[in-house]
Amino acid sequence: MALFKKQVKSTKTSPETTASKTPGNSNLTSVICSDTVIEGKITSDANIRLDGKLVGEIDCQSRIVIGQQGRIEGKMKTANTAIEGGFDGDIEVVESISLSSTARVKGTVVARNLSVEPGAKLDGSYSVKGS
């Protein structure tokens, strides 16, 4: 009977280490908490969930979710977005934007597809981006 087992190095890796660094990678999500305020510019290839506040610009190659407590004042460029909170500024979306019933958007929205739940507020302009 052996008291010690031979240790074997595992070849398994976590999703974080196997995820590729290609644009539009939906395996990773950066979370900005509700008590966080950022002033400046954010650039990311990963998904972003914003529950805090951003004053500035955000450029994301994947998906941005603005939670109910989240707010952006400035410019946003992304592949897809879902807004449950507030946005004031210019939004450019490659694919689709979804506004939940709690969304409050003021400004210019350019996207291929727009989905709006009853109760959402959009004060500004929306234009369809060509394919």
C-alpha positions as CSV (number, residue, x, y, z in Angstrom):
1,M,0.0,0.0,0.0
2,A,1.5,3.3,-1.1
3,L,1.2,6.4,1.2
4,F,2.0,8.9,-1.5
5,K,0.5,9.0,-4.9
6,K,2.5,10.1,-7.9
7,Q,1.4,13.6,-9.0
8,V,0.5,13.9,-12.7
9,K,0.4,17.3,-14.3
10,S,-3.1,18.0,-15.6
11,T,-3.5,18.8,-19.3
12,K,-6.9,20.4,-18.8
13,T,-7.1,24.2,-19.1
14,S,-9.7,26.6,-17.9
15,P,-11.9,28.5,-20.4
16,E,-10.0,31.6,-19.7
17,T,-6.7,30.1,-20.9
18,T,-8.2,28.4,-23.9
19,A,-10.2,31.3,-25.2
20,S,-8.7,32.8,-28.3
21,K,-7.8,36.5,-28.5
22,T,-9.8,37.0,-31.6
23,P,-12.3,39.9,-32.0
24,G,-15.8,39.0,-31.0
25,N,-14.8,36.4,-28.5
26,S,-17.9,35.8,-26.4
27,N,-16.3,33.4,-23.9
28,L,-15.0,36.2,-21.6
29,T,-16.9,39.0,-19.9
30,S,-15.6,42.0,-18.1
31,V,-17.9,43.3,-15.3
32,I,-17.9,46.9,-14.1
33,C,-19.7,47.0,-10.7
34,S,-22.4,49.4,-9.7
35,D,-20.2,51.4,-7.3
36,T,-17.6,52.0,-10.1
37,V,-17.3,55.3,-12.1
38,I,-14.9,55.4,-15.0
39,E,-13.9,58.5,-16.9
40,G,-12.1,57.9,-20.2
41,K,-12.0,55.2,-22.9
42,I,-12.5,51.4,-22.7
43,T,-11.5,49.1,-25.5
44,S,-12.2,45.4,-25.4
45,D,-12.5,42.2,-27.5
46,A,-14.5,40.5,-24.7
47,N,-18.1,41.0,-23.6
48,I,-18.7,43.8,-21.1
49,R,-21.4,44.1,-18.5
50,L,-21.7,47.7,-17.1
51,D,-23.6,48.1,-13.8
52,G,-21.6,51.3,-12.9
53,K,-21.1,54.5,-14.8
54,L,-18.9,55.4,-17.7
55,V,-18.2,59.0,-18.9
56,G,-16.3,58.7,-22.1
57,E,-16.1,56.1,-24.9
58,I,-16.4,52.4,-25.1
59,D,-15.3,50.3,-28.1
60,C,-16.2,46.6,-27.8
61,Q,-15.8,43.9,-30.5
62,S,-18.3,41.7,-28.8
63,R,-21.4,42.5,-26.7
64,I,-22.1,45.2,-24.2
65,V,-24.8,44.9,-21.6
66,I,-25.8,48.0,-19.6
67,G,-27.5,46.8,-16.5
68,Q,-30.5,48.5,-14.8
69,Q,-28.1,50.6,-12.6
70,G,-25.6,51.1,-15.4
71,R,-25.2,54.4,-17.3
72,I,-23.0,55.6,-20.1
73,E,-22.5,59.3,-21.1
74,G,-20.5,59.5,-24.3
75,K,-20.0,57.2,-27.3
76,M,-20.4,53.5,-27.7
77,K,-19.3,51.2,-30.6
78,T,-20.0,47.5,-30.4
79,A,-21.1,44.4,-32.3
80,N,-24.3,43.9,-30.1
81,T,-25.8,45.5,-27.1
82,A,-28.6,45.2,-24.6
83,I,-29.5,48.2,-22.6
84,E,-31.5,48.0,-19.4
85,G,-30.2,51.2,-17.8
86,G,-29.3,54.6,-19.2
87,F,-27.4,55.9,-22.1
88,D,-26.8,59.5,-23.3
89,G,-24.8,60.0,-26.5
90,D,-24.0,58.2,-29.7
91,I,-24.4,54.5,-30.2
92,E,-23.0,52.6,-33.2
93,V,-23.9,48.9,-33.3
94,V,-22.8,46.5,-36.1
95,E,-25.6,44.0,-35.5
96,S,-28.4,44.5,-33.0
97,I,-29.5,46.7,-30.1
98,S,-32.1,45.6,-27.6
99,L,-33.8,48.1,-25.3
100,S,-35.5,46.5,-22.2
101,S,-38.5,48.1,-20.6
102,T,-36.2,49.9,-18.1
103,A,-33.9,51.4,-20.8
104,R,-33.5,55.2,-21.1
105,V,-31.6,56.2,-24.2
106,K,-31.0,59.7,-25.4
107,G,-29.0,60.5,-28.5
108,T,-28.2,58.9,-31.9
109,V,-28.5,55.2,-32.5
110,V,-27.2,53.5,-35.6
111,A,-27.7,49.7,-35.9
112,R,-28.7,47.0,-38.3
113,N,-31.5,45.7,-35.9
114,L,-33.5,47.4,-33.1
115,S,-35.6,45.6,-30.6
116,V,-37.6,47.7,-28.1
117,E,-39.7,46.4,-25.2
118,P,-42.8,48.3,-24.1
119,G,-41.8,51.0,-21.5
120,A,-38.4,51.7,-23.0
121,K,-37.6,55.3,-23.8
122,L,-35.7,56.4,-26.9
123,D,-35.3,60.2,-27.2
124,G,-33.3,61.0,-30.3
125,S,-32.8,59.3,-33.7
126,Y,-32.4,55.8,-35.0
127,S,-31.0,54.9,-38.4
128,V,-30.5,51.6,-40.1
129,K,-26.9,50.6,-40.8
130,G,-26.5,48.8,-44.1
131,S,-25.2,45.3,-44.3
